[in-house]
Amino acid sequence: MSTAGQEAVTNAPTAGEYIVHHLVQWNTSGHAQKDVIDFGIINIDTMIFSILMGVLGLFVMWRVARSVTSGVPGRMQAAVEIVLEMVNDQAKGIVHSAESRRFVGPLALTVFIWVFLMNCMDFLPVDLLPLLWQTISGDHHAYLRVVPTADLNATLGMSTGVLLVCLYYNIKIKGLGGWVHELFTAPFGSHPLLYPVNFAMQIIEFLAKTISHGMRLFGNMYAGELIFMLIALMGAAWTVSATGVSLFVGHVLAGSAWAIFHILIVTLQAFIFMMLTLVYVGQSHEAH
């Protein structure tokens, strides 16, 4: 083996280093940070790709709206109409106020499309955009994570937004006084001794729903991202040998199977996040 070849093998990252590198965000801290919630640090890659997916979703929906026809619809219009009908039916079944649905329906549609597109970033080859970014930046140690929903900061940010919408409707539907009264009298009843317990239970409920809402999406997408990296390592271990060929064949088969299965996960997680948004907003319309 040549000296150059030996140096390439020596400098090649281990499996652990490869995975760790792909799990580090490009952020404003100036150094490696993995899945750390710090309000003084912004994950630039999450911001860029989440905004890009939002703009893409708006552009596609705008183009479909411009070309909509009352005759035989095209494939894109038919697909959008199916999604619209699905979201509208779910909103009607959960949020019974027609006035609230004028805002909640489009919100649910936006949530579904946006989360779906962000999840779809997981279908890109693991090393494609990171290697492209390293080439452009000239830094072979540059970090880039392209799946916004695999960032806990992003998913908790979205679930916090849903919480704010729920608080708004609690006050709008019940009035500030009515909602405050509910905070101290539900679920155990109106008694001074029970006020602290009721209030604590209400706060725990709000926190639990918000945290689980964001954590569920993050956990599924993070796990999917990690599995794609492990499959990529199988292909990277290819050599001219029986074991190496077996690993490459396994890489192709496992990658194809997981990508097909991941289509279901991507769609299902977007649907679940949208449904929980509707459920939580619907609950804010109900009095205890």
C-alpha positions, 0 to 999 in steps of 0.5 A: 500500500502506498504512503498516501493510501496508508495516510488516508486509512489512518485519517479515516474516521471511526464509526463512532466519530462518523456518527458523532460528527453527523449528530453535531449542529452547525450553530452560533456557539463556534464549537461542537454542541450536540442536542443542547438546549441553550437559549443563547445558541442558535442552530443555524442549519435547523433554521435554514432548512426549516425556513426553506421547507416552509417556503417550499410548502407555501410555494407549492400550495400557492401554485396549486391554488393558482391553477385550480380548476373545477373540471378534472383535476391534475395529480397535484390538485387531486393530492392537495384536495385529499389532504385538505379534505382530510384535515377539514374532516379531522378539524370538524370532528375535534374543534366544534366551533366553526369560528375557531376552525377558520383559524385552526383548520389552516393552522392544522394544514400548515403544521401537517405540510411543514412537518411532512416536508421537514421530515422528508429531508431524511430521505436525502443521502446522509453525506450529500449535503454535509459533504457539499457544505464542507466543499463550499466552506473549505472546512473538512470538519464543518457540521451540518444536520439537514433534518430540522425535526431531528433537532429537539430545539425545533420540535419543542419550539413548535409544541410551545407554539401550539401551547400558546395557541391553546392558552389563547383559546382558553382565554378567548372562549372562557374569558380570563376570569373563567380560565383562572377559575378553572385553573384553581377548581379543576379537576378536583373541585372548588374548595380552598384546600384543593386550589394549590393541588388543582393549579399544580395539576393544571400546570403539570398537564400543560407541561406534559402535553407540550413536552411529549408533543415535541419529544414524540416527533423528535424521538422518531425522526432522530432514531430514523436519522441514526439508522440511516447513518448505521446503514451508510456505515455498512456501505462505507465498509465495502472492500473486495472480499466476501465480507465487504461485498456482503456488507455492500449488498446489505447496505443496498437492501437495508437502505432500500427497505428502511427508506420505504418504511420511513415513508410511512414514518415521515407521513405518520409523524406529521399526521400525529403532530397535526392531530395532537395540535387539533386535540389540544386546541379542541380541549382548550374549548372545553370547560371542566 
